[in-house]
Amino acid sequence: MRRNGRGGTEYGELLTAGAGHMLKIAPYLVATILTGPVLAGIFGALVPSFGFFPALGHDTFGLDAWRALLAWPGIAGSVFLSLASGLVTVAVALVLALLFLAVFFETRAFTWLRQTIAPLLAVPHAAAAFALAFLIAPSGFLARLLSPWATGWQRPPDLLIVQDEWGLSLMAGLIMKEVPFLLLMALAPLAQIHAGQRMRLARSLGYGRISAWFKSVVPALYPLLRLPLYAVIAYSSANIDVALILGPVAPPPLAVQVLRWSNDPELDFRMIAAAGAILQFAVTALAIAIWALMEFCVARMARGWLVTGRRRSGDAGLALLGRVTFPALILASALGIAALGINAFARVWRFPDALPGRWTLAHWQSVGETAAGPVFATLWIALLTTALSLVLVIAVLENERRKGERSGRLLELLIYVPLLVPQIAFIFGLVLLAEIAGAPPGGGLVAAGHVIFVLPYVYLSLSEAYRRQDPAWTKIARTLGQSAAGAFWRVRLPMLLTPLLTAFAVGAAISVGQYLATRLLGAGRVETVTTEAIALAAGGDRRLIGAWALTQAILPVAGFALALAAPRVIWRNRRGMIGGDR
């Protein structure tokens, strides 16, 4: 018995030692996953852009691809549109997010916002874009609600609202999605910078609520939002799925044009697409540089304003703006989703009727006949990539806890690498490298590509809750006879069930919404609900689009609903376990 006990102890120690070694290599593995494909993809696009692509018979370097790119009709308009989309989106989204926080910080609405911000992010960008298109189109839901009693319209007006040449509808769609993202990124650091104490101190000195927020909290909060803001610029300047739905057609945003070149049957267009991908990288880098310059100028100009001593400059107007725009954003989102649902069930819906005259399930029957494959592919890719990402993130955070120090600044920066580099800039290069290596496109390659984008969001969603957990729980478990592994699996991990499931839901939502990685790495052979919905965008069948877009939105929302409900069911007799960050 003693020999068996000692053998069991030695086996347990061996497992613990093995786990320790795995934890030590986890940060390096995550850094490789986040940066390796990005660097390889950029290299894979950079070399063909200068004419060297032996697989197509081009074995000498040259500038022909760049000449063809710069001579392409409308290329200047595409570049300007991409640059403007990045800068306008981030500026408006940042102002709205900060204004919302200034107006509602430490109110009941703020508590509600904390609880619902993650589910707001669950709706994929494509579904949100379709919802906005169905809402603001000349024959959309908003025009129907206001006609004819407010507008006098008996037929849809001849206005180009969706896919307008200035990209305003594109920017509006991006803003609707980026405001919740920036709010989520701002919520975590508020406790770190003691925002509540700063507000109370400023208010005690006579400052109005808005002035107190922007003078005492924003200077400390903004540096912590810098990388998320750069990520918003990168996404908005190089977005494809929203641009295909809401963006101009001629000329399109640069990333959309690069996608068209990459899909052209004439293989030599791959060289122009490679040059376009590198140009998109340069445009995004320029947008970030312009934002950094604007940030510097605003900081210099704001120094005098911060010390003027004015207590309530413009507070009343800004507070009113915040109270109006936040409900308006929520209302627009709700009406857009409602428009998707109504279109999905409408059979006869004449303008200006607010609701359809006849309803039908025919569109859902059509979706049901073809949706099994895309839904299954969407689910297995999302579950696999999110589970793998969650394991890696837990390993990184647990290694950090055992070392007794936060992850290095370098790793924190690397988390943002896939978010700061335009997808088209490196995914196209990865496709070319995969072709050269003979790797067949398919579900495995698509899943590997999804991990690159899912892992950062899982890390950002889980890291703060994981770090806030009181280390005393481990000591208590050890004093009660638990091993280090036992304390982790039986005490600490169950207490983190809520943030773990929330991070899993966030990661799954990101995977469900991936379009470009699925489209290019799968070479059109992997069909998901996102690729199917966006493929219908050019068709104009609103009823079918509504059904597919609603299907795409339901999947991540259902994931969040399960993530919120499961801890309440599992811990129904232990309510203190639901919070998960103690």
N, C-alpha and C positions, 0 to 999 in steps of 0.2 A: 504494500500500500504506500509505503514511503517512497518507493522507487517510482510508482505511478504518479504520486503527487509531485515529486521533483521533476519528473518528465513533463507533466502538465505545466508546471511553473516555467520550465525551460522553453517549452513550446510557446507559451504565452509571451515570454520575454523575446523570443525570436520574432513572433508576429509584431510585437510592439516596436522592435528594432527595425523590422522591414517597413512598417508603416512610417516610422520616423524618417527613413531614407527616402521614401516616396514623397513625403511632405516637403523634404528639402529640395527635391528636384521640381516640385510643382511650379514654383515661380518661373523657373527657366523654361519649362514646358509651355506655360501660358504665354510667356514672352515670345517664344518661337512661333506658336500658333498665330499670335496677333500680328507679328511683324514679318515672318518668313514669307507667307503667301503675298503680302502686300508688296514687299520689295521684289520678289520674283515676278509678280505680275507687272509691275512698272517696268522692270527690265525686259520682260517679254513683249511689252508694247513699244518700248523705246528703240530696240534694235530694228524691228521691221519698219518703224517709221522712217528710218534712214536707208531703206531699200534692201536690207539684208534679210531674206526669208527663203532659204534653200528649198523648203518644202514646195514653194510655188515657182521654183526656178530662178529666183533672184539671189545671186551669190556675190553681188558687189554692192558696196555702199553708195548712196547717192541722195539727192534732195528732191527727186521727182514727186514723191508722195506729199512733201510739204508744199511744193509748187502747186500741185493739183488741189490741195486743201485750201490754200490761201486764195486760189482763183475760183473756188466754188461759189456759185451765185448765192447771195444771202448769208455768207459765212460771218460777215461783220455783224449783221443783225442777230444771228444766233449767239455770238460771243457776248454782245451787249445785253441780250435778254437773260443769259445765264448769270452774268455779273450783277445785273440789277435785281434778279430774283433772290440771289444770296444776300445782298445788302439790305434791300427793302424788307424782306421777310424777317431777318434777324432784328432789325431796328424796331419794327412795329411790334413783333412778338415780345421783345425785351421790355419795351415801354408798357405794354399791356400787362405783362406778368408782374412787373414791379408796382404798377398802379393798383392791380388787384390786391397784392400783398399789403400795400400801404393802407388801402381802404378797409380790408377785412381781417388784418392781422389781429389775433387773439379775440376773435368774435365767434359766434356760433357758426357763421358761414365759413370761417377759417377751419374750424373743427370738421365740418362737413367736407371741406375741400381736401383735407388730409386723408380722409377715409375714402374718397371717391376719385382722387387724381389718377391712381394707377388704372382703374377700370376705364377712365376716359382715354387713356393711352392705348387701351386694348383694341379699339376700332382701327383696322389697318388704314394706311394712307389712301389706298385705292378706293376702299369703301367710303371713306370720308369725302374723297373727291367726287365720286358718283353722287353722294348725298347732296353735296353743295351744287353740283350741276343740275340735279333734279329740282333743287330749290330755287335757283336764281335764273334759270333759262327763261327766255321770253314766254314760253308756254309752261313754265315750271309751277311748282306748288305755291310759291309766294305770289306770283302774278294771279293765280286762280283765286287765292284767298282775298286779294285786293280788288278783283274785277267782278263785275263792272262798276260796283258802287263807289270805289275810290279812284279808279283810273279811267273809267269810261270805255275800256277796251272790250270789244265783242269778239275780237280775234287776236291772236298773239302779235305783239308789235314786231316790226322789222328791225330788230336790234341785234348786234353781235355782242353778246354778253359772255357766253362760254366760248373759250378758245379765241378771245379777242387778241388783236395784233400786239397790244401793249403788254400782254401777260398779266393783266390785273386779276382775272379770275384765278389764274395759276398761283399768284402770290397770296390771294385770299385763302385758297385751299391749304397752302403750306402754313400760313399763319394760324389757321384753326387747329392744326396739329402740333405746331411748335410751341404755342403758348402753354398747353398742358405739360409738355416736356420740360420747358424752362421752369415752370412752377414746381415740378417734381424735383428738379436739380437744385432749386432754391430752398426747398423745405428742409432738407437734411442739414445744411450748414447753419440754419438759424439758431439752433441751440449752441453750436460751436462758437458763434460770435456773440452769444448772449444778447440776441435781438430784443427780447422782452425787457431786459434791464436798460438797454440803450434807449428804448422807446419811453419807458417810465421816467428816466432821467431827463430826457429832452422835453417831455410833456410837463414835468415839474418846473422847468425853466420857462414855461409859457409858450412853447412851440406848438403849432397846430399839428394835427395827426399826420397830414401829408408831408409837411416840412420836416417834422421830426423823423419820419421814415427816410426821406431822401438825404437828410443832412447827417443823421447819426447811424443808420443801418446800412444804407446802400454803399457808402465808401468801404465798409468792411466786408460786405457781401459780394460785391462785384468781382474782386480778384478770384473768388472761389467759383464764379460762374464763367470765367474766361474760356476754359476749355469746352464746356458745353455750348457756349456761344459760337466758338469756332466750328464745332460739330454741326450746329444748325446752319452755318454759312456753307459748309461743305455739302451738306445734304440738299439744301435749297438750290444751290447753284448748279448741281449736277443730278437733280432728281429726274427720274424717267417715268415711273408709274403715274404719278400725279400729272406730269407734263403731257403724257399721252391722252389724258382725259380732259384736262382743263387748259393746257397750253396751246399757243398758236400753232398752226399747221405749216405756214410758209411765211418766213422761215421759222423752223422749230427751234427750241432750245438746243444748245450744242450737243448735250448728251443724247438727246433723241436722234439727232442727225448722225451721230457716231453709231448708234444702234442700227439705223437704216443702212449705213455703209457695211456694217458687219454682217447684215442679213442679205446683202445683195448677191444674186447668183453669180455675178462676175467676181471671181476670186481676187482679182487684182485690187478690188475695192478694199480688201483687208488691209492693204498698205496705207490707204488714205484713212481708214478707220483707226489704225494704230497711231498715225500722226494726230488724228482728232482726239484720241484718248489722252495723249500727252498734252495737247493744247487745252483740254478740259482741266487737267491737273494744274496747268499754269494759270488758267482763269480762276480756279478756286483759290490757288495760292495768292493771286493778286487780290481777290476779294478779301481774304483774311488780312493781307497786308494793309489794304485800304481801311478795313475796320480797326486794325491796331493803330493806324495813324489818326483816325477819327477819335479813337479812345484817348489817345495822348492829347489831342487838341481840346477835347471836351474837359479832360481832367485839368488842364491848365486854365481854361476859362472858368471852370467851376470853383476854383480856389477862392476867388474873391466873393462869390455868392455864398460859400459855406461860412464865411466869417463876417458877413454883413450884419448879423444879429436880427435880421427880419424874421419874425416868428410865424407869419401866416401869409406869405406871398403866394397868391393863387390857390390857396387850399380849397376854397369853396367850389371853384370850377372844376378842379382836378378830382375832388371827391365825388362830385356829381357825375363826371365822366366815367370814373371807375365803377360807380354804382349802376350806371346804365350799360356800359359796354360788357361787363362780365355777364349779367343776365342775358344780354343780347347774344353773346357768343354761345351760351348754353342753349338758349332758345333756338338759334339757328341750327345748331347741331341736332337738337331733338326734332325740329321740323324737317331737316334733311333726311334723317333716318326714317321718319314717318313717311316722307315722300317715296323713299325706296320701298317701304312695305306696301304702300297703296298701289304703286306701279306694279309690284309683283303680283297683286291680286286683281288688277283692273282688266276688264274686258273692253268696255266702251267708256271712254272718258273724254268728253267733248269740252273744248274751251268755251266759256270761262267757268264751267262747273267746278265747284270746290272739291267734289267727290265724284267718283265714277258712277255712271248710270247703271252699269252692270258689272258684276264681279265674276271671277272665274278662278279655277285651280289649274287651268291648262298649262300655264307657264311653269308651275311647280312640277307638273307631271313631266314636262319636257326636261326640266333640270334633273328630276329623279331618275330619268332613263339614262343620263350620262354622267351623273355626279359621283357615282360610287368610286370610280377610279381616282379622280382628282381629290375627293375627300379623303380616301385612304392614303394616297401619297402625301397629302398635306399633313395628316395626323402622324404617320410614322416618321416622317422627316422631322416634324416639330418635336415630337416626344424624344426621339433619339438625340437630336442635337442639343435640346435643352437639358436632358438628363446628363449628357457628357459635360456640358458647360457647367452645370451646377456642381458636379463632382469636382471639377478642376477648381472652381471658385472656392468651394469649401476647403479644399486642400491648401490653397494659397492662404486663405484667412486663418486656418488652423495653424499653419506653419508660422504665420505672423504672430499669433497669440502665444505659441510655445517659445518663440524667440524673445517675446516680451517687447516687441517694437513694431511699429507700422511698417508696411511694405515700403521699399525704397521709392524715392520720388520718381526714379526712372520707370519702375513698373506702373506707377500711377499714370505716368504720361503714356506708356505703351498701351494702356487700356483704351485710350482714345485714338490710337493710330488708325484702325479700320473706320472710325467715324469721321476722321479728319481728311482722309484721302478719298476722292470721288470713286464710287464703285466702278464706273465705266473705265477709269484710268488704270485699274489693276486687274479687274475681272476679265476684261478683254485680253490682256496679256497672259493671264492664267489659261484662258481657252487656247491661245496660240501655243503655249508651252505644252499643254495637254495633248494637242494634236501632234506636235513634234515628238513627244514621248510615246505616242500611241495609246494613251489612256482613253478608254471608251467613255463617251458621255453617258450619264445615267444617274440613277438615284444616289449612288454612293458618292459620286463627285459633287452632286448638288448638296447632299447632307454635309459633306466636308466644308463646302463653301458657306453654308448657313452658320456653322460653328463660329466662323470669323466674326460674324455680326451679332450673334446671339450672346456670346460669352461676355462682351463688354457690358451689355445691358443687365445681365444676370449679376455681374459683379457690382455694378452701380446700385442695383436694387437691394442687394443683400448685405453689402459691406458695413453700412452704418449700424444696422440692427445686430449684426454679428459682433461688432466691436463694442457695442453698448452692453452686451450681456455681462453680468457681474461675474468676475473670475472666482468669487467666493463659492459659487455653486460647485466648482470642481473640488475645492478644498473640503467642503462639507461631504461630498460624495466619497472622497478618499478616506476621510475619517470614519465613514460608515462601512469601510471595507471594500469599496469599489476600486478596481484598477483604473489607470488613466484611460484605457480604452472603454471600460465600463462606464466611467463618468461621462465620457463623450457620447456613447451610443444610448445610454439609458437615462441620462439626466439632461445634459446640455442640448443635444439635438432635438429631443421631444419638446423642450421649452422654446425652441426656435421654429416650431412647426409652421406658425403663421407667416413669418417672413420668408421661410423656405418655399412655401407654396406660392406666396405672392411673387417671389423672384422667378419661380418656375413658370407661373402664368405670364409674366412679362416676357420671358425668353420665348415661350411658345407663341405669343402674339407677334413677336418680332419675326420668328420663322414663318408663320402663316402669311405675313405681309410681304415676304421677300419676292420680288419679281425678277430683277435683273440677274441675280445669281442663279435663280431657277431657270430662267430663259436661256442664258448663255452656256452655263455649265451643263445643263441638260440637253442642249442642242435641240430644244423643242420636243424632246421625247418624254420629258417628265412633265405631266400635266397636273397642276394644282388648282385650287379654287381661285387663287390670285391670277394665275396666267389665263385661266378660262374667262374670268370676269373682264380682264383688260383686253383680251382678244375680241370681246364683243363690243368694245367701245367704238370701233370704227363702223360697226353694223347699224347702229341707230335704233335697234329694237329695245325700247325703254322697258317693256314688260319683262323681257328675258334678262336684260342687264340688272333690273331691280331684284329679280329673284337670285341671281348669282352674287350680286354685291351683298345682299342681305345674308346669304349663306356664308360669304367670306367674313362678314362682321359677327355672325352668331358664334362661330367657332372660338375665337379668342375671348369674347364676352362670356361664353359658357365656361371657359377655363378659369376666368377670374371669379365667376360665381361659385365654382367648386372650391377654389382656393380660399374664398371667404367663408363658405359654409362648412367645409370639412373640419376645421379646428373647433367650431362651435358644436358639431356633432360629437367629435372624438373626445373633447374636453367638456362635455355638457355638465359633468359633475365636478369640474375643476375650472371654474371661470377664471381664476388667476393665471391659468396657463395660456389663455387665448392671446394675450398681448404679445408674448414671445420675445421681448427685448429686455427682460429683467436681468 
